[in-house]
Amino acid sequence: MSTLNEEMSDVRSEVDDVRTRLREDVPELFEFAVTVGNITYNANSNSVSVTVEPSSQARAQLSDRLGGVNVKTDGTLEFEFRLSESTAD
């Protein structure tokens, strides 16, 4: 039987793995440069929230893609990913 400290350490390690994966994968969802900001774990809903902001190059990238249109990039996007357990084969 594991101790509470061991279990908490396992959870922290799993959440850190999820954070690392999100920092790598979320920018790939966009066709312009973004910066991943805060990543927070919510134990009550077993979810992770990720804040994404357009990078300093995003306006130029979007403007070029849209044919020279003036682009404003104020604000952030927030995504919430619900975690689920999977069983190993």
Phi and psi in degrees as GROMACS dihedral restraints (atoms count N, CA, C in turn):
[ dihedral_restraints ]
;  ai    aj    ak    al  type     phi  dphi    fc
    3     4     5     6     1   -84.1    20    10
    4     5     6     7     1   156.3    20    10
    6     7     8     9     1   -85.1    20    10
    7     8     9    10     1   164.4    20    10
    9    10    11    12     1   -60.2    20    10
   10    11    12    13     1   -40.2    20    10
   12    13    14    15     1   -61.7    20    10
   13    14    15    16     1   -40.3    20    10
   15    16    17    18     1   -65.2    20    10
   16    17    18    19     1   -42.0    20    10
   18    19    20    21     1   -65.3    20    10
   19    20    21    22     1   -42.4    20    10
   21    22    23    24     1   -64.3    20    10
   22    23    24    25     1   -38.3    20    10
   24    25    26    27     1   -63.8    20    10
   25    26    27    28     1   -40.4    20    10
   27    28    29    30     1   -63.0    20    10
   28    29    30    31     1   -43.0    20    10
   30    31    32    33     1   -64.0    20    10
   31    32    33    34     1   -45.6    20    10
   33    34    35    36     1   -58.5    20    10
   34    35    36    37     1   -42.1    20    10
   36    37    38    39     1   -64.0    20    10
   37    38    39    40     1   -42.8    20    10
   39    40    41    42     1   -64.8    20    10
   40    41    42    43     1   -42.9    20    10
   42    43    44    45     1   -64.5    20    10
   43    44    45    46     1   -40.3    20    10
   45    46    47    48     1   -62.0    20    10
   46    47    48    49     1   -39.6    20    10
   48    49    50    51     1   -62.6    20    10
   49    50    51    52     1   -41.2    20    10
   51    52    53    54     1   -64.8    20    10
   52    53    54    55     1   -43.9    20    10
   54    55    56    57     1   -59.0    20    10
   55    56    57    58     1   -46.5    20    10
   57    58    59    60     1   -60.2    20    10
   58    59    60    61     1   -45.2    20    10
   60    61    62    63     1   -62.9    20    10
   61    62    63    64     1   -42.2    20    10
   63    64    65    66     1   -64.8    20    10
   64    65    66    67     1   -41.3    20    10
   66    67    68    69     1   -61.0    20    10
   67    68    69    70     1   -31.2    20    10
   69    70    71    72     1   -83.2    20    10
   70    71    72    73     1   -41.2    20    10
   72    73    74    75     1   -88.3    20    10
   73    74    75    76     1   -35.5    20    10
   75    76    77    78     1   -60.5    20    10
   76    77    78    79     1   -44.2    20    10
   78    79    80    81     1   -59.0    20    10
   79    80    81    82     1   -25.7    20    10
   81    82    83    84     1   -68.2    20    10
   82    83    84    85     1   -16.8    20    10
   84    85    86    87     1   -75.4    20    10
   85    86    87    88     1   -14.1    20    10
   87    88    89    90     1  -111.4    20    10
   88    89    90    91     1   150.6    20    10
   90    91    92    93     1   -93.7    20    10
   91    92    93    94     1    11.1    20    10
   93    94    95    96     1  -139.9    20    10
   94    95    96    97     1   163.5    20    10
   96    97    98    99     1   -71.5    20    10
   97    98    99   100     1   130.4    20    10
   99   100   101   102     1  -129.8    20    10
  100   101   102   103     1   159.6    20    10
  102   103   104   105     1  -116.0    20    10
  103   104   105   106     1   128.3    20    10
  105   106   107   108     1   -82.6    20    10
  106   107   108   109     1   123.7    20    10
  108   109   110   111     1   -95.0    20    10
  109   110   111   112     1  -120.2    20    10
  111   112   113   114     1   -70.5    20    10
  112   113   114   115     1   139.3    20    10
  114   115   116   117     1  -126.3    20    10
  115   116   117   118     1   116.3    20    10
  117   118   119   120     1  -123.6    20    10
  118   119   120   121     1   141.9    20    10
  120   121   122   123     1  -100.2    20    10
  121   122   123   124     1   131.8    20    10
  123   124   125   126     1  -112.1    20    10
  124   125   126   127     1   105.8    20    10
  126   127   128   129     1   -66.7    20    10
  127   128   129   130     1   -30.6    20    10
  129   130   131   132     1   -64.1    20    10
  130   131   132   133     1   -38.8    20    10
  132   133   134   135     1  -107.2    20    10
  133   134   135   136     1     2.8    20    10
  135   136   137   138     1    49.7    20    10
  136   137   138   139     1    55.8    20    10
  138   139   140   141     1  -138.2    20    10
  139   140   141   142     1   163.3    20    10
  141   142   143   144     1  -124.2    20    10
  142   143   144   145     1   129.4    20    10
  144   145   146   147     1  -103.7    20    10
  145   146   147   148     1   139.0    20    10
  147   148   149   150     1  -126.5    20    10
  148   149   150   151     1   129.0    20    10
  150   151   152   153     1   -99.8    20    10
  151   152   153   154     1   131.7    20    10
  153   154   155   156     1  -124.4    20    10
  154   155   156   157     1   132.3    20    10
  156   157   158   159     1  -123.0    20    10
  157   158   159   160     1   142.3    20    10
  159   160   161   162     1   -61.9    20    10
  160   161   162   163     1   138.6    20    10
  162   163   164   165     1   -77.2    20    10
  163   164   165   166     1   177.8    20    10
  165   166   167   168     1   -65.3    20    10
  166   167   168   169     1   -24.5    20    10
  168   169   170   171     1   -86.7    20    10
  169   170   171   172     1   -10.5    20    10
  171   172   173   174     1   -59.2    20    10
  172   173   174   175     1   -42.9    20    10
  174   175   176   177     1   -59.5    20    10
  175   176   177   178     1   -46.5    20    10
  177   178   179   180     1   -65.0    20    10
  178   179   180   181     1   -41.1    20    10
  180   181   182   183     1   -63.4    20    10
  181   182   183   184     1   -45.3    20    10
  183   184   185   186     1   -67.4    20    10
  184   185   186   187     1   -40.2    20    10
  186   187   188   189     1   -61.1    20    10
  187   188   189   190     1   -45.1    20    10
  189   190   191   192     1   -61.7    20    10
  190   191   192   193     1   -43.8    20    10
  192   193   194   195     1   -65.3    20    10
  193   194   195   196     1   -33.1    20    10
  195   196   197   198     1   -96.0    20    10
  196   197   198   199     1    13.0    20    10
  198   199   200   201     1    79.8    20    10
  199   200   201   202     1    35.1    20    10
  201   202   203   204     1    89.9    20    10
  202   203   204   205     1     9.6    20    10
  204   205   206   207     1   -65.5    20    10
  205   206   207   208     1   141.8    20    10
  207   208   209   210     1   -72.0    20    10
  208   209   210   211     1   126.7    20    10
  210   211   212   213     1  -118.9    20    10
  211   212   213   214     1   132.3    20    10
  213   214   215   216     1  -109.2    20    10
  214   215   216   217     1   138.2    20    10
  216   217   218   219     1  -126.5    20    10
  217   218   219   220     1    47.8    20    10
  219   220   221   222     1   -78.0    20    10
  220   221   222   223     1   144.2    20    10
  222   223   224   225     1   100.8    20    10
  223   224   225   226     1   177.1    20    10
  225   226   227   228     1  -133.6    20    10
  226   227   228   229     1   163.9    20    10
  228   229   230   231     1  -111.5    20    10
  229   230   231   232     1   145.1    20    10
  231   232   233   234     1  -127.4    20    10
  232   233   234   235     1   131.1    20    10
  234   235   236   237     1  -116.5    20    10
  235   236   237   238     1   142.6    20    10
  237   238   239   240     1  -119.8    20    10
  238   239   240   241     1   122.5    20    10
  240   241   242   243     1  -108.0    20    10
  241   242   243   244     1   122.2    20    10
  243   244   245   246     1   -84.2    20    10
  244   245   246   247     1   133.1    20    10
  246   247   248   249     1   -88.9    20    10
  247   248   249   250     1   147.3    20    10
  249   250   251   252     1  -135.3    20    10
  250   251   252   253     1   156.9    20    10
  252   253   254   255     1   -93.1    20    10
  253   254   255   256     1   140.8    20    10
  255   256   257   258     1  -122.7    20    10
  256   257   258   259     1   151.0    20    10
  258   259   260   261     1   -98.3    20    10
  259   260   261   262     1   136.6    20    10
  261   262   263   264     1   -78.9    20    10
  262   263   264   265     1   140.8    20    10
